Amino acid sequence: MISSPASRRSFLKHTGIFALLAAAPNLLLARKAVSKSVVVGAGKFRYECDHEWAKLPSGHQYGGASHGTAIDSQGMIYITHHGSPGSIFVFDEKGKLVRSLGEKFMIKGRAYGHGIDIRKEGSEEFMYLSPNDSTGMGFAKMSLKGELVWQKDRKVIAKDSGLYEGKKARFRATNVNFLPNGGYCLGDGYGSGYMHLYDKNDKYVSSFGGGGTANGKFKTPHGQWLDQRDGKAKIVVCDRANARLQWFSLDGSHIRTQDGLLFPADIDIQGDLMLVPDLHARITIFDKNNKAVAQLGDVEGWREKVLGTRGFRNKPDQWRPGRFIHPHDACFDKDGNIFVAEWVAGGRVTKLRKLS
């Protein structure tokens, strides 16, 4: 379900999303009915679930979705979106909007915010952004103030890798993860399914993956992270449409595959815990041995309702507190709280405040 940008566009068209967004006041009224805070999880993984944590003032909207999450060293939370103004909203820990950024990634008034990750380099922090559009916008590096450092579009990626010859070759970046040597790995999740490695000087090194179902191949490698939980640095990739995770060495050699997921969208790691938001209505936390120790928001029968009800992402009156619709990204803060951005009409950012 909803496995590609093309299918999403068709889905939006036939479910009347644009008409729904035009009726924003009614949407907000419906959402107030499901904003009550509840507790989810059990044992060591209990969280107070606040679906209305991120407060937007008048004149600001998430548009068709909230997409990416990241946190800087000061505890500010960054959310990418498809609304306005800009393509990035920055919140303080209480959910108050501090500023809007990323006007560079807007086309004809619509934002294309998608993947976002933040890294400190020297004394300054930078955002690495993977805007989601079909114009070959590529990916970019920006300061936390929104100043563009550089941008690499489809033509640059094609020249570097030699993998995008011909008009049918697609490139649509989804996420970036950082490497121990100062480089990074860029995922072409909505394009041709390659992962591209760059060094600390932003120079292209190599690529791995490509489309397919065999180990080492991908169908929508939507998000990835550096996994060092066992003391050995690896890249772990959400192979979304293949419903699995895959691990690779830092040069792109396949190590192992873990099946049994639903539609994994992205990854964050804190200590021994790996957080995987799954677009099919749940959040999973894995331990150091990659055993699922918590699954949040996915109670019996709920996922079937979400996936089986036409246009459910557009029907907030049917959403329920403590249950997720389409988690698209999530991240930990320093205290173990979790922030979740969902691919739903009007956007939704949930704070899971850790209780135990």
Secondary structure, DSSP 8 states (H G I E B T S, - for coil): ---SHHHHHHHHHHHTHHHHHHTHHHHHHHHHTT---EEEEETTEEEEEETT-SB--TT-B-BT-EEEEEE-TT--EEEEEBSBSSSEEEE-TTSBEEEEE-GGGEETTEE---EEEEEEETTEEEEEEE---SS---EEEEETTS-EEEEE-HHHHHHHHS---STT------EEEE-TTS-EEEE-TTTT-EEEEE-TTS-EEEEEE-BSSSTT-BS-EEEEEEE-TTSS-EEEEEEGGGTEEEEE-TTS-EEEEE---SSB---EEETTEEEEEETTTEEEEE-TTS-EEEEES--TTHHHHHHHSTTGGG-GGG--TT--S-EEEEEE-TTS-EEEEE-STT-EEEEEEE--
